[in-house]
């Protein structure tokens, strides 16, 4: 099982959008695709997308306007520090490994 498979579906969306911002594919002020489009792209429920967007807002990577959508924040676009990105990547790997270990332990009991 790969790290991507071990991640929760909302975490994959968060990770992908974060990576797009870090790589410069999503610039400050760029609109994030809507809930329906993201749900179709990732083959998940709308609630999963909403959870991912909430996490991205909490991280300060995006902001949302009721009725207009979600956009990349100025703060997020300015964050290109590779150390921060490496730390986040390591945190995601630890989360994925923890989830995998939990599943393995549940299967052996």
C-alpha positions in Angstrom: 0.0 0.0 0.0 1.4 3.4 -1.0 1.3 6.5 1.2 -1.4 8.0 -1.1 -3.5 4.9 -0.5 -3.1 5.1 3.3 -4.2 8.8 3.4 -7.8 9.7 4.1 -9.5 11.0 0.9 -9.7 14.5 2.2 -6.0 14.5 3.0 -5.2 13.6 -0.6 -7.1 16.7 -1.8 -5.4 18.9 0.8 -2.0 17.5 -0.2 -2.6 17.9 -3.9 -3.8 21.5 -3.6 -0.9 22.3 -1.2 1.5 20.8 -3.7 0.0 22.8 -6.6 0.4 26.0 -4.6 4.0 25.2 -3.6 4.8 24.4 -7.2 3.4 27.7 -8.4 0.6 26.1 -10.5 -1.9 27.8 -8.2 -1.0 31.5 -7.7 -2.3 34.0 -5.1 -5.9 34.8 -5.9 -6.4 31.8 -8.1 -9.8 30.2 -7.7 -9.9 26.6 -6.5 -12.3 24.4 -8.4 -15.7 24.1 -6.9 -17.0 21.4 -4.6 -18.8 19.5 -7.3 -15.7 19.6 -9.7 -13.4 18.4 -6.9 -15.8 15.7 -5.9 -15.9 14.4 -9.4 -12.1 14.7 -9.9 -11.3 12.8 -6.7 -14.3 10.5 -6.9 -15.4 11.5 -3.4 -18.5 12.9 -1.7 -19.1 16.6 -1.5 -18.7 16.4 2.3 -15.2 15.0 1.8 -14.3 18.0 -0.4 -15.8 20.4 2.2 -13.6 18.8 4.9 -10.5 19.3 2.7 -11.4 22.9 2.0 -11.9 23.5 5.7 -8.5 22.1 6.4 -6.9 24.3 3.7 -8.6 27.3 5.3 -7.3 26.3 8.7 -3.8 26.1 7.3 -4.2 29.5 5.8 -3.7 28.3 2.3 -7.1 29.4 1.0 -10.0 31.7 1.8 -13.6 31.4 0.8 -16.3 33.8 -0.1 -19.9 32.7 0.2 -21.4 32.2 -3.3 -18.1 33.0 -5.1 -15.9 30.1 -4.2 -12.4 29.4 -2.6 -9.2 31.2 -3.6 -5.5 30.8 -2.9 -4.4 33.2 -0.1 -1.6 35.7 -0.6 0.1 34.1 2.5 0.0 30.6 0.9 1.4 31.8 -2.4 4.3 33.4 -0.5 5.2 30.2 1.3 7.8 28.5 -0.9 10.1 27.6 1.9 11.3 24.1 1.1 11.9 23.3 4.8 8.3 23.9 5.6 7.2 21.8 2.6 9.6 19.0 3.7 8.3 19.1 7.3 4.7 18.9 6.0 5.6 16.0 3.8 7.1 14.2 6.7 4.0 14.9 8.9 1.8 13.4 6.1 4.1 10.3 5.9 3.9 9.8 9.7 0.1 10.1 9.6 -0.1 7.6 6.8 2.2 5.2 8.6 0.2 5.6 11.8 -3.0 4.8 10.0 -1.4 1.8 8.4 -0.1 0.5 11.7 -3.5 0.9 13.3 -5.1 -1.2 10.5 -2.4 -3.8 10.9 -2.9 -4.0 14.7 -6.7 -4.3 14.3 -6.2 -7.2 11.9 -4.0 -9.1 14.3 -6.2 -9.0 17.3 
